[in-house]
C-alpha cells in the first residue's frame, strides 16, 4: 500500500467524484483511477461503486475509511515532526534519573531550554542504578543524573555535579526538631525508616550499626513521597541527601559525627552523538552553581 493511493482514496471519499478528486490531488484522472484500482486489488474488494457522475463508498470502503484516514494523518504528522526536528524547531530530550534525584534540580534548566527551543519535548525516565545504566545503554535516554552506577557499563562518561551530605529528616513535633544540630548518640532508641531505592542504602545501614543504632527493625518505603508521609505521621525518622526536597512540615537537621555523603554525577555515553538539546543541557548542568547542596 502506497501513501499516494491512500491520499487518492481519501480525496474520492470526500468529493465522491473521481474527476474532482484528481483535480484536487493535481493528478490525471487515469492515474488516480489506476492507483485506487491497485489499492482495491490489495484490499481484496471494491472500495467504490462507480455511478457516473458520482461514486459511492461500498461497505468495504466505509470500513476502510477511518482506518486509512488515521494511517494518512499519522504519516503526515510523522513527516511534519521529522521536518521540524531537522530544522531545529522541535527539541527532544530523554533524561534518566535515579530514584533519589529530585526533579526540582532540573526544572530551572528545562525552563531555560524552552527559551532556546520553541517546541521542547522532555521525557523523564526513573529507575535504580542498574535500570538507569540500561536506559543509557539501549539508547532510551541520552543523558542521566544519578549517584554511583557502579561498574554497570564501561562506556559511560560521567561528570561530577556536586557532593552532598545526608541530613536527618523528622516531623516538626519531634524532640530534635527545634535543634539546628544533634549528636549521633542522641538518636539512640529512634526508629529509622529505610530507603532501599537509595544507592547509599547499605552504607547508611552499616554506618548506623557502627554507631550502635538499630536501623533493621524499621518500615521500608519505596519513594521519597512515601517517606515524607511516614515521617509526617510520626512513624519514624530518616536520613536523606540534602538535595531531596521535602514538605515544609518536615524538619531537616544536621548530625555531628555522621559522615555519610554522596556524589551526584551527570552521565553520557562515550562516542555516541547527542542532539542539540542534550548538548545544551549538558553544558548548563556542568556550568551550574550547585554549592547550596555541597557538603
TAUR-V13397 format. One record per run of one state. SS is the DSSP state (~ for helix, > for strand, _ for the rest). FROM is the first residue (numbers start at 0). TO is the last residue. If there is no record, write none. Layout:
ss: <SS:SS>
from: <FROM:FROM>
to: <TO:TO>
This chain:
ss: <_:~:_:~:_:~:_:>:_:>:_:~:_:>:_:~:_:>:_:~:_:>:_:>:_:>:~:_:>:_:>:_:~:_:>:_:~:_:>:_:>:_:>:_:~:_:>:_>
from: <0:2:15:17:24:28:43:47:51:53:57:58:86:89:98:103:116:118:127:128:137:142:146:155:171:180:183:187:191:192:193:194:200:210:219:220:223:232:236:241:249:256:260:269:275:287:293:294>
to: <1:14:16:23:27:42:46:50:52:56:57:85:88:97:102:115:117:126:127:136:141:145:154:170:179:182:186:190:191:192:193:199:209:218:219:222:231:235:240:248:255:259:268:274:286:292:293:294>
